[in-house]
Amino acid sequence: MARQDYIFTSESVSEGHPDKVCDQISDTVLDAYLSEEPQARVACETLATTNRVVIAGEVRGPEAVLGRVEEMARETVKEIGYEQDGFHWRNMDVAVHLHAQSSEIAQGVDSNDSKDEGAGDQGLMFGYAVDETPEFMPAPIYYSHEILRRLASARKSGETPQLGPDAKSQLTVRYENYMPVEVTSIVLSSQHLDPTLDSQDVRHIVEPYINSVLPSEWVSERTEWHVNPTGKFVIGGPDGDAGLTGRKIIVDTYGGAAPHGGGAFSGKDPTKVDRSAAYAARYLAKNIVGAKLAKRCCIQVAYAIGVAQPLSILVDTYGTGEVEGALLERAIPKVMDLSPRGIRTHLKLNAPIYKRTAAYGHFGRQPDPEGGFTWEKLDLTDELRAAVKASI
């Protein structure tokens, strides 16, 4: 039997973290290709280090986009806010090594019959939802993201000019009867541009923003604070630590509260089921919880390269389900086609919607008018309940 009372920790990283800089550049390139050709194929990887960005990978799309990749990288770094000696959007060296997609990989995905269009790779993906927050996300990762989003907003608005783009947050949350009730510790490390600031100075700046995000009853005199615990943090971003696309997969998903199949998201077009099927699994899990068919739900799907339909679907409701997981497994194919094309069509994924996902999590976000985060919609609840009823 699962423990009802426990403590759990999750972390987030800001848009200025070296790995997140790379994720955003890769997804900016992806969006550019999809803007020109919705069926473009992109697998874009980025490396960043001191005043250098290297962009590599495989693409199939309009050649004109390739000539704009360097400009995209510089603009992305500028938007994040890097203008320091060791990493400056204007002065950094940008090397682009994108080339054509392998024909042997393409033949497994392409098909004259759209119904037979295969998955872009083998692998397993997970989706998760839980009713402990209104967004159906685990509280530690959700609020870790929100802290950094709030601090980034304050930095960019000019409210906190002392802070730099690079930051990490971490929350330890105490649960009673499966629900979050208290933050036992807060860890925040933020780059600061004023070298005279110490840890206490930085805490004085960030504490009001952190408190504005967290439920007030969760923070008390018992809460431990660790703000810039190593002292100064002036050298940040890729100048302080090299970054790489796809290295923050737990930050991107559920903060360790659910399994992960191992595949990263950023820089990959939606024929890659690492991305699209993980979005679909989250969508289904969220709608199952939203339909009150369970209080907690994890879905696994698995694929083979070149094969359209998933090899398996597993639903685990951790003993919280209104019905058995097997009934939900039978209901899911009745409400959503989980082939790569079916997922892309249902969630409208062949669109330039990915850069906004590359920082502060791919899940627990609000669907936007431009078509982003469609996998966060709660529009399948009635269909799921009807399908479950028909499967009994």
C-alpha positions, 0 to 999 in steps of 0.5 A: 500500500502506498504511503499517505504521509511523506516528503517529496522534492522536485527542482526546476531551472530557469530559461537562462540555465545552460541546458535550457538555453540549448532547449530554447534554441533547438525549439526555435529552429523547429518552429521556424521549419514548421512555420514554413512547412508543417510536415518538416522533419527536424531533430535539432541539438544545441551545445552552448559553452563560453561564447560559443553555440553549436547547432547540429542535427537532421532536417528535412524542410525548406532550405531557406530556413537554414540560412536564418539559424544563426540569427535565430540563435542570437535572438533567442539568447538576447531574449533570455538576457545574456549580455555578459563577457563570457556569453553575449548574444552579439559576440558569441560564435555560432556554428551550424551543422544541420544536414539532411535526414537519413533516408533509412530513418525517413522510410520507416516513417513515410508512407503513401497511406497516411494511416500506416505512417510509422513512429519516428523511433522505438521507445516508451513514453509516460503521461501523468496527472494528479489532483493535488493542484488545479493544474493536475500537476505534482505540487513540488515541480509545479511551484518550482516552475512558478517561482522561476517564472515569477523571478524571470518576469521581475527581472525582465520588467526591471523590478530586479535588475540585480538578478541574472538569467541563470537560476535554479529552484527546489522545493521539498513538500510534506504530504498528509493523506496524499495531499501537500500541506507544507513546504519544509525547505526552499532552495533558490540559486540565482545569478546576480549581476552585482558582485557585491551581493551576498546570500542574504542580499539575494534572499532579500530580493527574491523572498517576496516573489517566492512568497507571492507564488506559494500558498501562504499556509505552506510557508512558516517559521519551520520552513528552511531557506537556502538562497545561494547557499554557496555564496556568490553566483556572478558567472552564470549560463554557458560561461559557467557550465556547458549546456546541451539540449535534452538534459533536463527531462525530469524538469520538463515533465513531473519532477520525478513524481512519475516514471520517464521513458528517457526521451527528450522533447526539445528540437524534435518535430512531432513525428518523433513519439518521444515528444508527441506520444508523451504529450498524448499520454499526459493529455489522456492522464489529465482527462482521466483525472479530470473526469474523476475516473481516478485521483492519480493516473500514469499512462505508459505507451510504447512504439516501434519505429515504422509501426503506426499503432502503439505496441502497448498501453498501460494505465496505473491509477495507484488504487485511486481509480473509479474503475479498473485500469484494464477498462481504461486501457480498452477505452483509450483507443476508442477516444483517441487514435494513438498513431503518430498521425492521429496524435498530431491531428488530434492535438494539432501538433504540426504548428510552430508552438514549441519554443514556449514549451522549452522552459518552465515545463511542458505540462501544467500550462494553460492552452493558449490562443495560438494553439500551444499546449493543446495537450493540457485541454480537459475536453475528453472527459465526457468521451472517456466516461462514455467509453469506459461505460461501454467497455464494462 
